[in-house]
Protein backbone atom coordinates (compact mmCIF):
# COMPACT_ATOMS: atom_id res chain seq x y z
CA UNK A 1 0.00 0.00 0.00
CA UNK A 2 1.40 3.41 -0.96
CA UNK A 3 2.01 6.12 1.62
CA UNK A 4 -0.89 8.08 0.15
CA UNK A 5 -3.23 5.08 0.43
CA UNK A 6 -2.17 4.58 4.08
CA UNK A 7 -2.80 8.26 4.81
CA UNK A 8 -6.17 8.20 3.02
CA UNK A 9 -7.21 5.15 5.04
CA UNK A 10 -6.42 6.96 8.32
CA UNK A 11 -8.38 10.04 7.21
CA UNK A 12 -11.41 7.96 6.23
CA UNK A 13 -11.20 5.82 9.40
CA UNK A 14 -11.20 8.85 11.74
CA UNK A 15 -14.55 8.98 13.48
CA UNK A 16 -16.03 10.92 16.37
CA UNK A 17 -16.40 8.65 19.40
CA UNK A 18 -18.24 10.15 22.35
CA UNK A 19 -16.52 9.76 25.72
CA UNK A 20 -19.34 7.54 27.05
CA UNK A 21 -18.37 5.02 24.32
CA UNK A 22 -14.78 4.87 25.54
CA UNK A 23 -13.70 2.08 27.89
CA UNK A 24 -11.48 3.80 30.47
CA UNK A 25 -8.27 2.05 29.40
CA UNK A 26 -5.30 4.41 29.93
CA UNK A 27 -3.30 5.56 26.93
CA UNK A 28 0.49 5.38 27.37
CA UNK A 29 2.00 8.83 27.93
CA UNK A 30 4.36 8.42 24.98
CA UNK A 31 1.39 7.93 22.66
CA UNK A 32 -0.12 11.20 23.92
CA UNK A 33 3.21 12.96 23.32
CA UNK A 34 3.41 11.48 19.82
CA UNK A 35 -0.13 12.61 19.01
CA UNK A 36 0.54 16.16 20.19
CA UNK A 37 3.80 16.18 18.23
CA UNK A 38 1.76 15.72 15.04
CA UNK A 39 -0.23 18.83 15.98
CA UNK A 40 2.97 20.85 16.23
CA UNK A 41 3.59 20.38 12.49
CA UNK A 42 0.41 22.11 11.32
CA UNK A 43 0.75 24.94 8.79
CA UNK A 44 1.18 28.34 10.43
CA UNK A 45 1.37 31.71 8.67
CA UNK A 46 4.39 33.68 9.82
CA UNK A 47 5.46 30.70 11.93
CA UNK A 48 3.47 32.03 14.86
CA UNK A 49 2.59 28.48 16.04
CA UNK A 50 -0.44 29.77 17.98
CA UNK A 51 -1.50 26.37 19.39
CA UNK A 52 -1.22 25.52 23.07
CA UNK A 53 -2.36 22.35 24.80
CA UNK A 54 -3.51 21.60 28.33
CA UNK A 55 -3.24 17.83 28.94
CA UNK A 56 -5.26 16.25 31.74
CA UNK A 57 -5.62 12.67 32.89
CA UNK A 58 -6.63 10.75 35.98
CA UNK A 59 -7.64 12.84 38.98
CA UNK A 60 -6.96 16.13 37.17
CA UNK A 61 -9.31 15.12 34.33
CA UNK A 62 -11.98 14.21 36.86
CA UNK A 63 -11.57 17.56 38.67
CA UNK A 64 -11.70 19.48 35.40
CA UNK A 65 -14.99 17.82 34.43
CA UNK A 66 -16.46 18.67 37.82
CA UNK A 67 -15.28 22.29 37.50
CA UNK A 68 -16.58 22.47 33.93
CA UNK A 69 -20.01 21.34 35.17
CA UNK A 70 -19.89 23.98 37.91
CA UNK A 71 -18.96 26.67 35.37
CA UNK A 72 -21.92 25.60 33.23
CA UNK A 73 -24.29 25.79 36.18
CA UNK A 74 -22.99 29.17 37.41
CA UNK A 75 -22.88 30.83 33.98
CA UNK A 76 -26.03 29.53 32.28
CA UNK A 77 -29.39 31.24 32.63
CA UNK A 78 -31.68 29.37 35.02
CA UNK A 79 -34.38 29.28 32.35
CA UNK A 80 -32.28 27.11 30.01
CA UNK A 81 -29.80 25.20 32.17
CA UNK A 82 -30.60 21.60 33.04
CA UNK A 83 -29.33 19.22 35.66
CA UNK A 84 -29.00 16.48 33.05
CA UNK A 85 -26.61 18.60 30.95
CA UNK A 86 -24.62 19.52 34.07
CA UNK A 87 -24.36 15.82 34.95
CA UNK A 88 -23.32 14.91 31.40
CA UNK A 89 -20.52 17.51 31.49
CA UNK A 90 -19.38 16.25 34.90
CA UNK A 91 -19.12 12.66 33.59
CA UNK A 92 -17.37 13.39 30.26
CA UNK A 93 -14.03 12.18 31.61
CA UNK A 94 -15.30 9.04 33.36
CA UNK A 95 -14.31 6.68 30.53
CA UNK A 96 -11.77 8.92 28.77
CA UNK A 97 -8.07 8.38 29.27
CA UNK A 98 -6.97 11.93 28.52
CA UNK A 99 -8.33 15.35 27.73
CA UNK A 100 -6.35 17.76 25.58
CA UNK A 101 -7.69 21.31 25.68
CA UNK A 102 -6.61 23.09 22.51
CA UNK A 103 -6.13 26.83 22.73
CA UNK A 104 -5.35 29.54 20.21
CA UNK A 105 -2.79 31.82 21.84
CA UNK A 106 -2.69 35.05 19.86
CA UNK A 107 0.81 36.20 19.03
CA UNK A 108 1.24 39.66 20.59
CA UNK A 109 1.43 42.50 18.09
CA UNK A 110 1.32 40.16 15.12
CA UNK A 111 0.24 41.22 11.67
CA UNK A 112 -1.32 37.79 11.13
CA UNK A 113 -5.11 38.06 11.13
CA UNK A 114 -7.08 36.13 13.73
CA UNK A 115 -8.74 33.90 11.10
CA UNK A 116 -5.32 32.57 10.06
CA UNK A 117 -4.35 31.85 13.66
CA UNK A 118 -7.70 30.12 14.16
CA UNK A 119 -7.19 28.03 11.02
CA UNK A 120 -3.69 27.04 12.17
CA UNK A 121 -5.00 25.74 15.49
CA UNK A 122 -7.86 23.92 13.76
CA UNK A 123 -5.29 22.26 11.46
CA UNK A 124 -3.16 21.34 14.50
CA UNK A 125 -6.21 19.82 16.16
CA UNK A 126 -7.06 17.78 13.05
CA UNK A 127 -3.45 16.54 12.93
CA UNK A 128 -3.91 15.38 16.51
CA UNK A 129 -7.16 13.55 15.68
CA UNK A 130 -5.50 11.82 12.72
CA UNK A 131 -2.49 10.91 14.87
CA UNK A 132 -4.84 9.36 17.43
CA UNK A 133 -6.62 7.38 14.71
CA UNK A 134 -3.28 6.10 13.38
CA UNK A 135 -2.52 4.77 16.90
CA UNK A 136 -5.94 3.12 17.29
CA UNK A 137 -7.12 5.76 19.77
CA UNK A 138 -10.65 7.18 19.70
CA UNK A 139 -11.26 10.92 19.87
CA UNK A 140 -14.04 13.41 20.45
CA UNK A 141 -13.60 17.10 19.61
CA UNK A 142 -16.08 18.87 21.86
CA UNK A 143 -17.01 22.52 21.63
CA UNK A 144 -19.96 22.14 23.98
CA UNK A 145 -20.59 23.22 27.52
CA UNK A 146 -18.55 26.27 28.43
CA UNK A 147 -15.81 25.74 25.83
CA UNK A 148 -16.26 29.18 24.23
CA UNK A 149 -17.53 31.04 27.31
CA UNK A 150 -15.34 33.73 28.94
CA UNK A 151 -15.61 31.78 32.22
CA UNK A 152 -13.58 28.93 30.66
CA UNK A 153 -10.88 31.35 29.53
CA UNK A 154 -10.72 32.75 33.04
CA UNK A 155 -10.63 29.25 34.54
CA UNK A 156 -7.65 28.35 32.30
CA UNK A 157 -5.88 31.65 32.96
CA UNK A 158 -6.05 32.79 29.33
CA UNK A 159 -5.90 36.34 28.02
CA UNK A 160 -8.78 38.15 26.35
CA UNK A 161 -7.28 37.49 22.90
CA UNK A 162 -6.82 33.75 23.46
CA UNK A 163 -9.52 31.30 22.39
CA UNK A 164 -10.40 27.82 23.59
CA UNK A 165 -10.77 25.82 20.37
CA UNK A 166 -11.94 22.53 21.78
CA UNK A 167 -11.89 19.84 24.40
CA UNK A 168 -10.35 16.74 22.82
CA UNK A 169 -11.30 13.60 24.74
CA UNK A 170 -9.06 10.62 23.97
CA UNK A 171 -9.51 6.98 24.86
CA UNK A 172 -9.94 3.48 23.60
CA UNK A 173 -13.19 1.96 22.36
CA UNK A 174 -14.48 -1.32 21.01
CA UNK A 175 -17.03 0.52 18.86
CA UNK A 176 -16.05 1.17 15.25
CA UNK A 177 -18.39 3.03 12.92
CA UNK A 178 -18.28 3.34 9.16
CA UNK A 179 -18.09 6.87 7.88
CA UNK A 180 -20.64 8.38 5.54
CA UNK A 181 -21.05 11.60 3.61
CA UNK A 182 -24.44 13.11 2.72
CA UNK A 183 -23.35 15.14 -0.30
CA UNK A 184 -21.48 13.41 -3.15
CA UNK A 185 -17.93 14.68 -3.62
CA UNK A 186 -18.70 15.57 -7.25
CA UNK A 187 -21.29 18.09 -5.99
CA UNK A 188 -18.64 19.86 -3.91
CA UNK A 189 -16.06 20.43 -6.64
CA UNK A 190 -16.10 23.11 -9.29
CA UNK A 191 -13.46 22.44 -11.94
CA UNK A 192 -12.38 25.66 -13.64
Secondary structure, 3 states (H helix, E strand, C coil): CCHHHHHHHHHHHCCECCHHHCCCCCCCHHHHHHHHHHHCCCCCHHHCCCEEEEEEEHHHHHHHHHHHHHHHHHHCCCCCCCHHHHHHHHHCCCCCCEEEEEEECCCCCCCCCHHHHHHHHHHHHHHHHHHHHHCCCEEEEECCCCCCCHHHHHHHCCCCCCEEEEEEEEECCCCCCCCCCCCCHHHHCCCC
